[in-house]
Amino acid sequence: MKPLIGNYPEFLNTYLKQAPYNDVLTALRQTQQIVSDVFLAIPETKAQYRYADGKWTVNELIIHCSDTERIFAYRALRFARKDSQKPLPFDENEYAAESFGHLRSLKSCVDEFLNIRISTLQLFESFSEDVLLRQGNMASGQIDVNTLGFVIAGHATHHARILSERYWV
């Protein structure tokens, strides 16, 4: 099922453009491969590299992908279960600052992300087409479960591309 046009906050277009697949499960599976190829090719010596002052390290960026995937999958779960309470927003920079990426190996960060993606896939595999159409309200606007899956897929792909282009990994 494709994302429903106009059924999501506009700022998510950046991520939705990175997941141009026909259905959400294909998007999650294909982007898992794309992202894992990039993440697994990074040498451990680059774990603490940042391409400019004030930018995240490689580890922080990968942890950000994990944190964001968890948060968006949780939102998808809530909306799938007809939880009408609006989830609170999160500040990605505050999360990154508290990620303790400097204390972790690159391998542990990559392994965590890959395990989270497996969990996300299992969650979305459990959703029927009717459940994928369920909507919920985020602080930034309304979105359906299906589109959240595409956002998850595209978000990780977006950051894998940034790693390739700006971090030279």
BADRENDREN-376445 format. One record per atom (N, C-alpha, C): residue number from 1; residue in three letters; x, y, z. Coordinates in steps of 0.1 Angstrom, whole numbers. Layout:
N
node num:NUM residu:Ala c1:X c2:Y c3:Z
...
***
This chain:
169
node num:1 residu:Met c1:8 c2:-12 c3:0
node num:1 residu:Met c1:0 c2:0 c3:0
node num:1 residu:Met c1:9 c2:12 c3:0
node num:2 residu:Lys c1:6 c2:22 c3:-9
node num:2 residu:Lys c1:14 c2:34 c3:-10
node num:2 residu:Lys c1:10 c2:44 c3:1
node num:3 residu:Pro c1:19 c2:53 c3:4
node num:3 residu:Pro c1:15 c2:64 c3:13
node num:3 residu:Pro c1:3 c2:72 c3:8
node num:4 residu:Leu c1:-5 c2:76 c3:16
node num:4 residu:Leu c1:-17 c2:84 c3:12
node num:4 residu:Leu c1:-13 c2:99 c3:11
node num:5 residu:Ile c1:-15 c2:104 c3:-1
node num:5 residu:Ile c1:-11 c2:118 c3:-3
node num:5 residu:Ile c1:-19 c2:127 c3:5
node num:6 residu:Gly c1:-12 c2:137 c3:12
node num:6 residu:Gly c1:-19 c2:147 c3:20
node num:6 residu:Gly c1:-23 c2:142 c3:34
node num:7 residu:Asn c1:-19 c2:130 c3:37
node num:7 residu:Asn c1:-22 c2:124 c3:50
node num:7 residu:Asn c1:-11 c2:123 c3:60
node num:8 residu:Tyr c1:-2 c2:134 c3:59
node num:8 residu:Tyr c1:9 c2:134 c3:68
node num:8 residu:Tyr c1:14 c2:148 c3:68
node num:9 residu:Pro c1:22 c2:152 c3:79
node num:9 residu:Pro c1:28 c2:165 c3:79
node num:9 residu:Pro c1:38 c2:167 c3:68
node num:10 residu:Glu c1:38 c2:178 c3:62
node num:10 residu:Glu c1:46 c2:181 c3:50
node num:10 residu:Glu c1:61 c2:179 c3:52
node num:11 residu:Phe c1:66 c2:182 c3:64
node num:11 residu:Phe c1:81 c2:180 c3:66
node num:11 residu:Phe c1:85 c2:166 c3:64
node num:12 residu:Leu c1:76 c2:156 c3:65
node num:12 residu:Leu c1:80 c2:142 c3:63
node num:12 residu:Leu c1:83 c2:139 c3:48
node num:13 residu:Asn c1:80 c2:148 c3:39
node num:13 residu:Asn c1:83 c2:145 c3:25
node num:13 residu:Asn c1:97 c2:141 c3:23
node num:14 residu:Thr c1:106 c2:148 c3:30
node num:14 residu:Thr c1:121 c2:145 c3:29
node num:14 residu:Thr c1:123 c2:130 c3:30
node num:15 residu:Tyr c1:116 c2:123 c3:39
node num:15 residu:Tyr c1:118 c2:109 c3:42
node num:15 residu:Tyr c1:110 c2:100 c3:32
node num:16 residu:Leu c1:98 c2:105 c3:29
node num:16 residu:Leu c1:89 c2:97 c3:21
node num:16 residu:Leu c1:95 c2:96 c3:7
node num:17 residu:Lys c1:103 c2:106 c3:2
node num:17 residu:Lys c1:109 c2:105 c3:-11
node num:17 residu:Lys c1:120 c2:95 c3:-11
node num:18 residu:Gln c1:126 c2:91 c3:0
node num:18 residu:Gln c1:136 c2:82 c3:1
node num:18 residu:Gln c1:131 c2:67 c3:2
node num:19 residu:Ala c1:118 c2:65 c3:2
node num:19 residu:Ala c1:113 c2:52 c3:2
node num:19 residu:Ala c1:103 c2:50 c3:-9
node num:20 residu:Pro c1:107 c2:50 c3:-22
node num:20 residu:Pro c1:98 c2:50 c3:-33
node num:20 residu:Pro c1:94 c2:35 c3:-37
node num:21 residu:Tyr c1:90 c2:28 c3:-28
node num:21 residu:Tyr c1:86 c2:14 c3:-31
node num:21 residu:Tyr c1:70 c2:13 c3:-31
node num:22 residu:Asn c1:65 c2:2 c3:-37
node num:22 residu:Asn c1:51 c2:1 c3:-38
node num:22 residu:Asn c1:43 c2:-2 c3:-25
node num:23 residu:Asp c1:49 c2:-9 c3:-16
node num:23 residu:Asp c1:42 c2:-12 c3:-4
node num:23 residu:Asp c1:52 c2:-11 c3:8
node num:24 residu:Val c1:46 c2:-9 c3:20
node num:24 residu:Val c1:54 c2:-6 c3:31
node num:24 residu:Val c1:64 c2:-17 c3:35
node num:25 residu:Leu c1:60 c2:-29 c3:34
node num:25 residu:Leu c1:69 c2:-40 c3:38
node num:25 residu:Leu c1:81 c2:-41 c3:28
node num:26 residu:Thr c1:78 c2:-39 c3:15
node num:26 residu:Thr c1:90 c2:-38 c3:6
node num:26 residu:Thr c1:99 c2:-26 c3:9
node num:27 residu:Ala c1:93 c2:-15 c3:12
node num:27 residu:Ala c1:101 c2:-3 c3:16
node num:27 residu:Ala c1:110 c2:-6 c3:28
node num:28 residu:Leu c1:104 c2:-12 c3:38
node num:28 residu:Leu c1:112 c2:-15 c3:50
node num:28 residu:Leu c1:123 c2:-26 c3:47
node num:29 residu:Arg c1:120 c2:-36 c3:40
node num:29 residu:Arg c1:130 c2:-46 c3:37
node num:29 residu:Arg c1:141 c2:-41 c3:28
node num:30 residu:Gln c1:137 c2:-33 c3:17
node num:30 residu:Gln c1:147 c2:-28 c3:8
node num:30 residu:Gln c1:156 c2:-18 c3:14
node num:31 residu:Thr c1:150 c2:-9 c3:22
node num:31 residu:Thr c1:158 c2:1 c3:29
node num:31 residu:Thr c1:167 c2:-5 c3:40
node num:32 residu:Gln c1:162 c2:-16 c3:46
node num:32 residu:Gln c1:171 c2:-23 c3:55
node num:32 residu:Gln c1:184 c2:-27 c3:49
node num:33 residu:Gln c1:183 c2:-33 c3:37
node num:33 residu:Gln c1:195 c2:-37 c3:29
node num:33 residu:Gln c1:204 c2:-25 c3:26
node num:34 residu:Ile c1:198 c2:-15 c3:20
node num:34 residu:Ile c1:205 c2:-3 c3:17
node num:34 residu:Ile c1:213 c2:3 c3:29
node num:35 residu:Val c1:206 c2:5 c3:40
node num:35 residu:Val c1:211 c2:11 c3:52
node num:35 residu:Val c1:222 c2:1 c3:58
node num:36 residu:Ser c1:219 c2:-11 c3:58
node num:36 residu:Ser c1:229 c2:-21 c3:64
node num:36 residu:Ser c1:242 c2:-21 c3:56
node num:37 residu:Asp c1:240 c2:-20 c3:43
node num:37 residu:Asp c1:252 c2:-20 c3:34
node num:37 residu:Asp c1:261 c2:-8 c3:38
node num:38 residu:Val c1:255 c2:3 c3:40
node num:38 residu:Val c1:263 c2:15 c3:43
node num:38 residu:Val c1:269 c2:14 c3:57
node num:39 residu:Phe c1:260 c2:11 c3:67
node num:39 residu:Phe c1:265 c2:10 c3:81
node num:39 residu:Phe c1:276 c2:0 c3:83
node num:40 residu:Leu c1:274 c2:-12 c3:77
node num:40 residu:Leu c1:284 c2:-23 c3:78
node num:40 residu:Leu c1:297 c2:-20 c3:71
node num:41 residu:Ala c1:297 c2:-11 c3:62
node num:41 residu:Ala c1:310 c2:-7 c3:55
node num:41 residu:Ala c1:318 c2:3 c3:62
node num:42 residu:Ile c1:313 c2:9 c3:73
node num:42 residu:Ile c1:320 c2:19 c3:80
node num:42 residu:Ile c1:331 c2:13 c3:89
node num:43 residu:Pro c1:343 c2:18 c3:88
node num:43 residu:Pro c1:354 c2:12 c3:97
node num:43 residu:Pro c1:352 c2:18 c3:111
node num:44 residu:Glu c1:356 c2:10 c3:121
node num:44 residu:Glu c1:354 c2:14 c3:135
node num:44 residu:Glu c1:362 c2:27 c3:138
node num:45 residu:Thr c1:372 c2:29 c3:130
node num:45 residu:Thr c1:380 c2:42 c3:132
node num:45 residu:Thr c1:372 c2:54 c3:129
node num:46 residu:Lys c1:361 c2:53 c3:122
node num:46 residu:Lys c1:353 c2:64 c3:119
node num:46 residu:Lys c1:341 c2:67 c3:129
node num:47 residu:Ala c1:340 c2:58 c3:139
node num:47 residu:Ala c1:329 c2:59 c3:149
node num:47 residu:Ala c1:327 c2:73 c3:155
node num:48 residu:Gln c1:338 c2:79 c3:158
node num:48 residu:Gln c1:337 c2:92 c3:165
node num:48 residu:Gln c1:339 c2:104 c3:155
node num:49 residu:Tyr c1:339 c2:101 c3:142
node num:49 residu:Tyr c1:342 c2:112 c3:132
node num:49 residu:Tyr c1:329 c2:120 c3:131
node num:50 residu:Arg c1:331 c2:133 c3:130
node num:50 residu:Arg c1:320 c2:143 c3:126
node num:50 residu:Arg c1:326 c2:151 c3:115
node num:51 residu:Tyr c1:318 c2:154 c3:105
node num:51 residu:Tyr c1:323 c2:161 c3:93
node num:51 residu:Tyr c1:324 c2:177 c3:95
node num:52 residu:Ala c1:318 c2:182 c3:106
node num:52 residu:Ala c1:319 c2:196 c3:109
node num:52 residu:Ala c1:316 c2:198 c3:124
node num:53 residu:Asp c1:321 c2:209 c3:130
node num:53 residu:Asp c1:318 c2:212 c3:143
node num:53 residu:Asp c1:302 c2:213 c3:145
node num:54 residu:Gly c1:298 c2:207 c3:156
node num:54 residu:Gly c1:283 c2:208 c3:159
node num:54 residu:Gly c1:275 c2:197 c3:152
node num:55 residu:Lys c1:281 c2:189 c3:144
node num:55 residu:Lys c1:274 c2:178 c3:137
node num:55 residu:Lys c1:276 c2:165 c3:145
node num:56 residu:Trp c1:267 c2:156 c3:143
node num:56 residu:Trp c1:268 c2:143 c3:151
node num:56 residu:Trp c1:280 c2:135 c3:146
node num:57 residu:Thr c1:285 c2:127 c3:155
node num:57 residu:Thr c1:295 c2:117 c3:151
node num:57 residu:Thr c1:287 c2:106 c3:144
node num:58 residu:Val c1:295 c2:97 c3:137
node num:58 residu:Val c1:289 c2:86 c3:130
node num:58 residu:Val c1:281 c2:77 c3:140
node num:59 residu:Asn c1:286 c2:75 c3:152
node num:59 residu:Asn c1:278 c2:67 c3:162
node num:59 residu:Asn c1:266 c2:74 c3:166
node num:60 residu:Glu c1:266 c2:87 c3:168
node num:60 residu:Glu c1:254 c2:95 c3:172
node num:60 residu:Glu c1:244 c2:94 c3:161
node num:61 residu:Leu c1:248 c2:95 c3:149
node num:61 residu:Leu c1:239 c2:95 c3:137
node num:61 residu:Leu c1:232 c2:81 c3:137
node num:62 residu:Ile c1:239 c2:71 c3:138
node num:62 residu:Ile c1:233 c2:57 c3:138
node num:62 residu:Ile c1:224 c2:55 c3:150
node num:63 residu:Ile c1:228 c2:60 c3:162
node num:63 residu:Ile c1:219 c2:59 c3:173
node num:63 residu:Ile c1:206 c2:67 c3:171
node num:64 residu:His c1:208 c2:79 c3:164
node num:64 residu:His c1:196 c2:87 c3:161
node num:64 residu:His c1:187 c2:79 c3:152
node num:65 residu:Cys c1:192 c2:72 c3:142
node num:65 residu:Cys c1:184 c2:63 c3:134
node num:65 residu:Cys c1:176 c2:53 c3:142
node num:66 residu:Ser c1:183 c2:47 c3:152
node num:66 residu:Ser c1:176 c2:37 c3:161
node num:66 residu:Ser c1:166 c2:44 c3:169
node num:67 residu:Asp c1:169 c2:55 c3:175
node num:67 residu:Asp c1:159 c2:62 c3:184
node num:67 residu:Asp c1:147 c2:66 c3:176
node num:68 residu:Thr c1:149 c2:72 c3:164
node num:68 residu:Thr c1:138 c2:76 c3:156
node num:68 residu:Thr c1:129 c2:65 c3:151
node num:69 residu:Glu c1:136 c2:54 c3:148
node num:69 residu:Glu c1:128 c2:42 c3:143
node num:69 residu:Glu c1:119 c2:37 c3:155
node num:70 residu:Arg c1:125 c2:36 c3:167
node num:70 residu:Arg c1:117 c2:32 c3:178
node num:70 residu:Arg c1:105 c2:41 c3:181
node num:71 residu:Ile c1:108 c2:54 c3:180
node num:71 residu:Ile c1:97 c2:64 c3:183
node num:71 residu:Ile c1:86 c2:63 c3:173
node num:72 residu:Phe c1:90 c2:62 c3:160
node num:72 residu:Phe c1:79 c2:62 c3:149
node num:72 residu:Phe c1:72 c2:48 c3:149
node num:73 residu:Ala c1:79 c2:37 c3:152
node num:73 residu:Ala c1:73 c2:24 c3:153
node num:73 residu:Ala c1:63 c2:24 c3:165
node num:74 residu:Tyr c1:67 c2:30 c3:176
node num:74 residu:Tyr c1:58 c2:31 c3:188
node num:74 residu:Tyr c1:45 c2:39 c3:184
node num:75 residu:Arg c1:47 c2:50 c3:177
node num:75 residu:Arg c1:36 c2:58 c3:172
node num:75 residu:Arg c1:27 c2:49 c3:163
node num:76 residu:Ala c1:33 c2:42 c3:154
node num:76 residu:Ala c1:25 c2:33 c3:145
node num:76 residu:Ala c1:17 c2:23 c3:154
node num:77 residu:Leu c1:24 c2:17 c3:164
node num:77 residu:Leu c1:17 c2:8 c3:173
node num:77 residu:Leu c1:5 c2:14 c3:180
node num:78 residu:Arg c1:7 c2:26 c3:185
node num:78 residu:Arg c1:-4 c2:33 c3:192
node num:78 residu:Arg c1:-16 c2:35 c3:183
node num:79 residu:Phe c1:-13 c2:40 c3:171
node num:79 residu:Phe c1:-23 c2:43 c3:162
node num:79 residu:Phe c1:-30 c2:31 c3:157
node num:80 residu:Ala c1:-22 c2:20 c3:155
node num:80 residu:Ala c1:-28 c2:7 c3:151
node num:80 residu:Ala c1:-37 c2:2 c3:161
node num:81 residu:Arg c1:-35 c2:4 c3:174
node num:81 residu:Arg c1:-43 c2:-1 c3:185
node num:81 residu:Arg c1:-54 c2:9 c3:189
node num:82 residu:Lys c1:-56 c2:19 c3:181
node num:82 residu:Lys c1:-66 c2:29 c3:183
node num:82 residu:Lys c1:-64 c2:38 c3:195
node num:83 residu:Asp c1:-52 c2:40 c3:199
node num:83 residu:Asp c1:-49 c2:49 c3:210
node num:83 residu:Asp c1:-50 c2:63 c3:205
node num:84 residu:Ser c1:-59 c2:70 c3:211
node num:84 residu:Ser c1:-62 c2:84 c3:206
node num:84 residu:Ser c1:-54 c2:95 c3:212
node num:85 residu:Gln c1:-46 c2:91 c3:222
node num:85 residu:Gln c1:-38 c2:101 c3:229
node num:85 residu:Gln c1:-26 c2:105 c3:220
node num:86 residu:Lys c1:-24 c2:118 c3:219
node num:86 residu:Lys c1:-14 c2:124 c3:210
node num:86 residu:Lys c1:0 c2:122 c3:216
node num:87 residu:Pro c1:9 c2:115 c3:209
node num:87 residu:Pro c1:23 c2:113 c3:215
node num:87 residu:Pro c1:30 c2:126 c3:215
node num:88 residu:Leu c1:39 c2:128 c3:224
node num:88 residu:Leu c1:47 c2:140 c3:225
node num:88 residu:Leu c1:58 c2:140 c3:215
node num:89 residu:Pro c1:62 c2:152 c3:211
node num:89 residu:Pro c1:73 c2:153 c3:201
node num:89 residu:Pro c1:86 c2:150 c3:209
node num:90 residu:Phe c1:97 c2:148 c3:201
node num:90 residu:Phe c1:110 c2:146 c3:207
node num:90 residu:Phe c1:120 c2:155 c3:200
node num:91 residu:Asp c1:130 c2:159 c3:208
node num:91 residu:Asp c1:141 c2:168 c3:202
node num:91 residu:Asp c1:153 c2:159 c3:198
node num:92 residu:Glu c1:155 c2:157 c3:186
node num:92 residu:Glu c1:165 c2:148 c3:181
node num:92 residu:Glu c1:179 c2:152 c3:186
node num:93 residu:Asn c1:182 c2:165 c3:187
node num:93 residu:Asn c1:195 c2:169 c3:192
node num:93 residu:Asn c1:197 c2:167 c3:206
node num:94 residu:Glu c1:186 c2:168 c3:214
node num:94 residu:Glu c1:188 c2:164 c3:229
node num:94 residu:Glu c1:190 c2:149 c3:230
node num:95 residu:Tyr c1:183 c2:141 c3:222
node num:95 residu:Tyr c1:185 c2:127 c3:222
node num:95 residu:Tyr c1:199 c2:123 c3:219
node num:96 residu:Ala c1:204 c2:129 c3:208
node num:96 residu:Ala c1:218 c2:126 c3:204
node num:96 residu:Ala c1:228 c2:130 c3:214
node num:97 residu:Ala c1:226 c2:142 c3:221
node num:97 residu:Ala c1:235 c2:146 c3:231
node num:97 residu:Ala c1:236 c2:136 c3:243
node num:98 residu:Glu c1:225 c2:129 c3:245
node num:98 residu:Glu c1:224 c2:120 c3:256
node num:98 residu:Glu c1:225 c2:105 c3:252
node num:99 residu:Ser c1:230 c2:103 c3:240
node num:99 residu:Ser c1:231 c2:89 c3:234
node num:99 residu:Ser c1:243 c2:81 c3:239
node num:100 residu:Phe c1:253 c2:88 c3:245
node num:100 residu:Phe c1:265 c2:82 c3:249
node num:100 residu:Phe c1:272 c2:74 c3:238
node num:101 residu:Gly c1:271 c2:80 c3:226
node num:101 residu:Gly c1:277 c2:74 c3:214
node num:101 residu:Gly c1:292 c2:73 c3:215
node num:102 residu:His c1:298 c2:82 c3:223
node num:102 residu:His c1:313 c2:82 c3:225
node num:102 residu:His c1:317 c2:70 c3:233
node num:103 residu:Leu c1:308 c2:63 c3:240
node num:103 residu:Leu c1:312 c2:52 c3:249
node num:103 residu:Leu c1:309 c2:39 c3:242
node num:104 residu:Arg c1:304 c2:39 c3:230
node num:104 residu:Arg c1:300 c2:27 c3:224
node num:104 residu:Arg c1:308 c2:24 c3:211
node num:105 residu:Ser c1:309 c2:11 c3:208
node num:105 residu:Ser c1:316 c2:7 c3:196
node num:105 residu:Ser c1:306 c2:9 c3:184
node num:106 residu:Leu c1:312 c2:11 c3:173
node num:106 residu:Leu c1:304 c2:13 c3:161
node num:106 residu:Leu c1:296 c2:0 c3:158
node num:107 residu:Lys c1:302 c2:-12 c3:161
node num:107 residu:Lys c1:295 c2:-24 c3:159
node num:107 residu:Lys c1:282 c2:-25 c3:167
node num:108 residu:Ser c1:283 c2:-21 c3:180
node num:108 residu:Ser c1:271 c2:-22 c3:189
node num:108 residu:Ser c1:260 c2:-12 c3:184
node num:109 residu:Cys c1:264 c2:-1 c3:178
node num:109 residu:Cys c1:254 c2:9 c3:173
node num:109 residu:Cys c1:247 c2:3 c3:161
node num:110 residu:Val c1:255 c2:-3 c3:152
node num:110 residu:Val c1:249 c2:-9 c3:140
node num:110 residu:Val c1:241 c2:-21 c3:143
node num:111 residu:Asp c1:246 c2:-30 c3:152
node num:111 residu:Asp c1:238 c2:-41 c3:156
node num:111 residu:Asp c1:224 c2:-37 c3:162
node num:112 residu:Glu c1:225 c2:-27 c3:170
node num:112 residu:Glu c1:212 c2:-22 c3:176
node num:112 residu:Glu c1:202 c2:-18 c3:165
node num:113 residu:Phe c1:207 c2:-10 c3:156
node num:113 residu:Phe c1:198 c2:-5 c3:145
node num:113 residu:Phe c1:192 c2:-17 c3:138
node num:114 residu:Leu c1:201 c2:-27 c3:134
node num:114 residu:Leu c1:196 c2:-38 c3:126
node num:114 residu:Leu c1:186 c2:-46 c3:134
node num:115 residu:Asn c1:188 c2:-48 c3:147
node num:115 residu:Asn c1:178 c2:-55 c3:155
node num:115 residu:Asn c1:165 c2:-47 c3:156
node num:116 residu:Ile c1:165 c2:-34 c3:157
node num:116 residu:Ile c1:153 c2:-26 c3:158
node num:116 residu:Ile c1:146 c2:-27 c3:144
node num:117 residu:Arg c1:153 c2:-27 c3:133
node num:117 residu:Arg c1:146 c2:-29 c3:120
node num:117 residu:Arg c1:139 c2:-42 c3:119
node num:118 residu:Ile c1:145 c2:-53 c3:124
node num:118 residu:Ile c1:138 c2:-66 c3:124
node num:118 residu:Ile c1:125 c2:-65 c3:132
node num:119 residu:Ser c1:126 c2:-58 c3:144
node num:119 residu:Ser c1:114 c2:-57 c3:152
node num:119 residu:Ser c1:103 c2:-48 c3:145
node num:120 residu:Thr c1:108 c2:-38 c3:138
node num:120 residu:Thr c1:98 c2:-29 c3:131
node num:120 residu:Thr c1:92 c2:-37 c3:120
node num:121 residu:Leu c1:99 c2:-45 c3:113
node num:121 residu:Leu c1:93 c2:-53 c3:102
node num:121 residu:Leu c1:83 c2:-63 c3:108
node num:122 residu:Gln c1:86 c2:-69 c3:119
node num:122 residu:Gln c1:77 c2:-79 c3:125
node num:122 residu:Gln c1:64 c2:-71 c3:129
node num:123 residu:Leu c1:65 c2:-59 c3:134
node num:123 residu:Leu c1:53 c2:-51 c3:138
node num:123 residu:Leu c1:45 c2:-49 c3:126
node num:124 residu:Phe c1:51 c2:-43 c3:115
node num:124 residu:Phe c1:43 c2:-40 c3:103
node num:124 residu:Phe c1:38 c2:-52 c3:96
node num:125 residu:Glu c1:45 c2:-64 c3:97
node num:125 residu:Glu c1:39 c2:-76 c3:91
node num:125 residu:Glu c1:26 c2:-80 c3:98
node num:126 residu:Ser c1:25 c2:-76 c3:111
node num:126 residu:Ser c1:13 c2:-80 c3:119
node num:126 residu:Ser c1:1 c2:-71 c3:115
node num:127 residu:Phe c1:2 c2:-61 c3:108
node num:127 residu:Phe c1:-9 c2:-51 c3:105
node num:127 residu:Phe c1:-16 c2:-56 c3:93
node num:128 residu:Ser c1:-29 c2:-56 c3:94
node num:128 residu:Ser c1:-38 c2:-58 c3:82
node num:128 residu:Ser c1:-39 c2:-45 c3:74
node num:129 residu:Glu c1:-45 c2:-46 c3:62
node num:129 residu:Glu c1:-46 c2:-34 c3:54
node num:129 residu:Glu c1:-55 c2:-24 c3:61
node num:130 residu:Asp c1:-65 c2:-29 c3:68
node num:130 residu:Asp c1:-74 c2:-19 c3:76
node num:130 residu:Asp c1:-66 c2:-12 c3:87
node num:131 residu:Val c1:-57 c2:-19 c3:93
node num:131 residu:Val c1:-49 c2:-13 c3:104
node num:131 residu:Val c1:-40 c2:-3 c3:98
node num:132 residu:Leu c1:-34 c2:-6 c3:87
node num:132 residu:Leu c1:-25 c2:3 c3:80
node num:132 residu:Leu c1:-31 c2:17 c3:77
node num:133 residu:Leu c1:-44 c2:17 c3:75
node num:133 residu:Leu c1:-52 c2:29 c3:72
node num:133 residu:Leu c1:-56 c2:37 c3:84
node num:134 residu:Arg c1:-54 c2:31 c3:96
node num:134 residu:Arg c1:-58 c2:39 c3:108
node num:134 residu:Arg c1:-49 c2:51 c3:110
node num:135 residu:Gln c1:-55 c2:61 c3:115
node num:135 residu:Gln c1:-48 c2:74 c3:116
node num:135 residu:Gln c1:-47 c2:78 c3:131
node num:136 residu:Gly c1:-37 c2:86 c3:133
node num:136 residu:Gly c1:-34 c2:92 c3:146
node num:136 residu:Gly c1:-29 c2:106 c3:145
node num:137 residu:Asn c1:-29 c2:112 c3:156
node num:137 residu:Asn c1:-24 c2:126 c3:157
node num:137 residu:Asn c1:-11 c2:127 c3:164
node num:138 residu:Met c1:-1 c2:133 c3:156
node num:138 residu:Met c1:12 c2:136 c3:162
node num:138 residu:Met c1:11 c2:151 c3:165
node num:139 residu:Ala c1:21 c2:156 c3:172
node num:139 residu:Ala c1:22 c2:170 c3:175
node num:139 residu:Ala c1:22 c2:179 c3:162
node num:140 residu:Ser c1:28 c2:173 c3:152
node num:140 residu:Ser c1:29 c2:180 c3:139
node num:140 residu:Ser c1:18 c2:178 c3:129
node num:141 residu:Gly c1:8 c2:169 c3:133
node num:141 residu:Gly c1:-3 c2:167 c3:124
node num:141 residu:Gly c1:-7 c2:152 c3:123
node num:142 residu:Gln c1:-17 c2:150 c3:115
node num:142 residu:Gln c1:-23 c2:136 c3:114
node num:142 residu:Gln c1:-15 c2:128 c3:104
node num:143 residu:Ile c1:-15 c2:115 c3:107
node num:143 residu:Ile c1:-8 c2:105 c3:98
node num:143 residu:Ile c1:-14 c2:92 c3:100
node num:144 residu:Asp c1:-13 c2:83 c3:90
node num:144 residu:Asp c1:-18 c2:70 c3:91
node num:144 residu:Asp c1:-6 c2:60 c3:93
node num:145 residu:Val c1:-9 c2:48 c3:98
node num:145 residu:Val c1:0 c2:38 c3:102
node num:145 residu:Val c1:9 c2:35 c3:90
node num:146 residu:Asn c1:3 c2:33 c3:78
node num:146 residu:Asn c1:10 c2:29 c3:66
node num:146 residu:Asn c1:21 c2:40 c3:63
node num:147 residu:Thr c1:17 c2:52 c3:63
node num:147 residu:Thr c1:27 c2:63 c3:60
node num:147 residu:Thr c1:38 c2:63 c3:70
node num:148 residu:Leu c1:35 c2:61 c3:83
node num:148 residu:Leu c1:46 c2:60 c3:93
node num:148 residu:Leu c1:56 c2:50 c3:89
node num:149 residu:Gly c1:52 c2:38 c3:83
node num:149 residu:Gly c1:61 c2:28 c3:79
node num:149 residu:Gly c1:70 c2:33 c3:68
node num:150 residu:Phe c1:65 c2:41 c3:58
node num:150 residu:Phe c1:73 c2:47 c3:48
node num:150 residu:Phe c1:82 c2:57 c3:53
node num:151 residu:Val c1:78 c2:65 c3:63
node num:151 residu:Val c1:87 c2:75 c3:70
node num:151 residu:Val c1:99 c2:68 c3:76
node num:152 residu:Ile c1:96 c2:57 c3:83
node num:152 residu:Ile c1:106 c2:49 c3:90
node num:152 residu:Ile c1:117 c2:44 c3:80
node num:153 residu:Ala c1:112 c2:39 c3:69
node num:153 residu:Ala c1:121 c2:34 c3:58
node num:153 residu:Ala c1:129 c2:45 c3:52
node num:154 residu:Gly c1:122 c2:56 c3:49
node num:154 residu:Gly c1:129 c2:67 c3:43
node num:154 residu:Gly c1:139 c2:75 c3:52
node num:155 residu:His c1:135 c2:75 c3:65
node num:155 residu:His c1:144 c2:83 c3:74
node num:155 residu:His c1:158 c2:76 c3:75
node num:156 residu:Ala c1:158 c2:63 c3:76
node num:156 residu:Ala c1:171 c2:56 c3:77
node num:156 residu:Ala c1:179 c2:57 c3:64
node num:157 residu:Thr c1:172 c2:56 c3:53
node num:157 residu:Thr c1:178 c2:58 c3:40
node num:157 residu:Thr c1:184 c2:72 c3:38
node num:158 residu:His c1:177 c2:82 c3:43
node num:158 residu:His c1:181 c2:96 c3:43
node num:158 residu:His c1:195 c2:97 c3:50
node num:159 residu:His c1:195 c2:91 c3:62
node num:159 residu:His c1:208 c2:93 c3:70
node num:159 residu:His c1:219 c2:84 c3:64
node num:160 residu:Ala c1:216 c2:73 c3:58
node num:160 residu:Ala c1:226 c2:65 c3:52
node num:160 residu:Ala c1:232 c2:73 c3:40
node num:161 residu:Arg c1:224 c2:80 c3:33
node num:161 residu:Arg c1:229 c2:88 c3:22
node num:161 residu:Arg c1:238 c2:99 c3:28
node num:162 residu:Ile c1:234 c2:105 c3:39
node num:162 residu:Ile c1:242 c2:116 c3:45
node num:162 residu:Ile c1:255 c2:110 c3:49
node num:163 residu:Leu c1:255 c2:98 c3:55
node num:163 residu:Leu c1:268 c2:92 c3:59
node num:163 residu:Leu c1:277 c2:91 c3:46
node num:164 residu:Ser c1:271 c2:86 c3:35
node num:164 residu:Ser c1:279 c2:84 c3:23
node num:164 residu:Ser c1:284 c2:97 c3:17
node num:165 residu:Glu c1:276 c2:108 c3:17
node num:165 residu:Glu c1:279 c2:120 c3:11
node num:165 residu:Glu c1:287 c2:130 c3:19
node num:166 residu:Arg c1:284 c2:130 c3:32
node num:166 residu:Arg c1:291 c2:141 c3:40
node num:166 residu:Arg c1:301 c2:135 c3:50
node num:167 residu:Tyr c1:300 c2:122 c3:53
node num:167 residu:Tyr c1:310 c2:116 c3:62
node num:167 residu:Tyr c1:320 c2:108 c3:55
node num:168 residu:Trp c1:318 c2:106 c3:42
node num:168 residu:Trp c1:327 c2:99 c3:33
node num:168 residu:Trp c1:330 c2:85 c3:38
node num:169 residu:Val c1:319 c2:78 c3:42
node num:169 residu:Val c1:321 c2:64 c3:47
node num:169 residu:Val c1:317 c2:55 c3:36
***
